[in-house]
């Protein structure tokens, strides 16, 4: 058990020492990767916002169509009722 702990500590110290030497060389690559990720994320957010807006517009159009159809049906029903009342002979 003690050997495993010593080995783990040695590996940790080795990784830390290697990182101290390699970090300056890796930093530009890491920055480029992070920058690319951020640019891609922002582009994705823009695309999602545009798609969401298009979907909201579509939903609004469909709701307007439904309301117009209901109004048209109600108007037609009212016209039929008025017609029927007008056609009745007076008692």
Secondary structure in CASP SS format (residue, H / E / C, confidence):
PFRMAT SS
TARGET T0000
AUTHOR 0000-0000-0000
METHOD secondary structure of the structure
MODEL  1
X C 1.00
X H 1.00
X H 1.00
X H 1.00
X H 1.00
X H 1.00
X H 1.00
X H 1.00
X H 1.00
X H 1.00
X H 1.00
X H 1.00
X H 1.00
X H 1.00
X H 1.00
X H 1.00
X H 1.00
X H 1.00
X H 1.00
X H 1.00
X H 1.00
X H 1.00
X H 1.00
X H 1.00
X H 1.00
X H 1.00
X H 1.00
X H 1.00
X H 1.00
X H 1.00
X H 1.00
X H 1.00
X H 1.00
X H 1.00
X H 1.00
X H 1.00
X H 1.00
X H 1.00
X H 1.00
X H 1.00
X H 1.00
X H 1.00
X H 1.00
X H 1.00
X H 1.00
X H 1.00
X H 1.00
X H 1.00
X H 1.00
X H 1.00
X H 1.00
X H 1.00
X H 1.00
X H 1.00
X H 1.00
X H 1.00
X H 1.00
X H 1.00
X H 1.00
X H 1.00
X H 1.00
X H 1.00
X H 1.00
X H 1.00
X H 1.00
X H 1.00
X H 1.00
X H 1.00
X H 1.00
X H 1.00
X H 1.00
X H 1.00
X H 1.00
X H 1.00
X H 1.00
X H 1.00
X H 1.00
X H 1.00
X H 1.00
X H 1.00
X H 1.00
X H 1.00
X H 1.00
X H 1.00
X H 1.00
X H 1.00
X H 1.00
X C 1.00
X C 1.00
X C 1.00
X C 1.00
END
